C-alpha cells in the first residue's frame, strides 16, 4: 500500500512538472519578439529568404521573423500608410531614394555604428545630417550592353566610355531608318538628374550656366534631327529594352540582370551583344541604384530588426543572394570574392557581373543632404520636356528652373 502511495506521489509530481514546463514553454513562445519584415518583390526567391529566416531563428530562439513580400508598385503607399497607423513593420526593404525621403521627414531610426563590413560609398548614400538611416541590402550598377553589328553599321568600332564621347558619336553617326545609336529615358525617375551630375550640374547655381546651356542645346539638336528617338521623353527602360531586343538600338544602359531577358526575347541579338562599363562622367565615376533595409522610428522591435538586418547582409548570405538573383552585394568581403573579380571572356554574364562590381568601387557622388529630391527631379524632368517640345529660350528656362530649385532648397 505504501509503495502504491509513493508511486502515486511521483506520478503526480511528474504530471505537475510536465504541466508547468508546458506552461513555461507556451509563455516563452508567446513572449518571442515578432519582427515584421517587408521586402519588395522577392517572392520568387522565397526558398532563399525562408532558409535565412530559419537559420536566424534557430540561433535566436527569442526572435520570430514574420516575412511579408510587397509588390514594387505598392511598397511606398503601404509604408506611408503603416507609418500613420499603430501597426507598422519593424524592418522595411526600400529604395535609397525613399529611404532619404523618410529620413528627412524623421520617420526612420538612425543606426549609430557597425558599418565596417559594408561598401563605404553605399553607406554614404544612406547618410543624412551626419547620421546613417539604414543598412545597404543590395545594389545594381548599369553597364553598357551593345549590339556589335549595329554599332558597326552606324560607323563605330567601340562603344563610348563617357557621355562626351557618346554625344560626339551621336553627332557624327549615320542616319539609319527606324534604328538608333542610343535612346535615353530622359524623364524616367532621376535619369536626367544623374546625367547632369556627370557634368557636375547638381545645384541651382550650376544649372544656370553656360556649360548647362550647351548640354541642353546639344540634346535638343540631336532630338530635332532624329538622332534621339521622340519616345525618349516618355518611355521607360523596359520599353528601351524591348527595342534593343528587336535590333533597333545599338547602345543600352541597363543592369546586367537584364541580359537574360535579351537572350530569351531575341537569341539572334544576344549573339551579337557584348558588354562594357557604363558611360561615365568627367570624373570617371559610375552610377548605381541601392536597395536598403530601414527601421521605422516607431517600430516595436528595433534591436531585433537590426540584428536580423545584419544577419541577412553578412558575407555568406550576400554571396548566396547575389548568385540567386544577379544583383550586386553591399558587403565588402563578398565583393572581393572571385565570383565578382574574375570572368571568362566568352561568358557574357560573368563579364557583366565583374564590370558592375568594379563600378561600385568608383561610384558617382551625390549630395547626402539633398532635400526635396523628388520635387527637384520632377522640376528637371519638366524642364527637359519643355526644352525638347517647345520653342522657348533655353537660357530663360534654365534661369527659371534654377530659381525654383533654390526655393525648394530653402524649405
Order of alpha helices (4+ residues) and beta strands (2+ residues): alpha-beta-alpha-beta-alpha-beta-alpha-alpha-beta-beta-beta-beta-alpha-alpha-beta-alpha-alpha-alpha-alpha-beta-alpha-alpha-beta-beta-alpha-alpha-beta-alpha-alpha-alpha-alpha
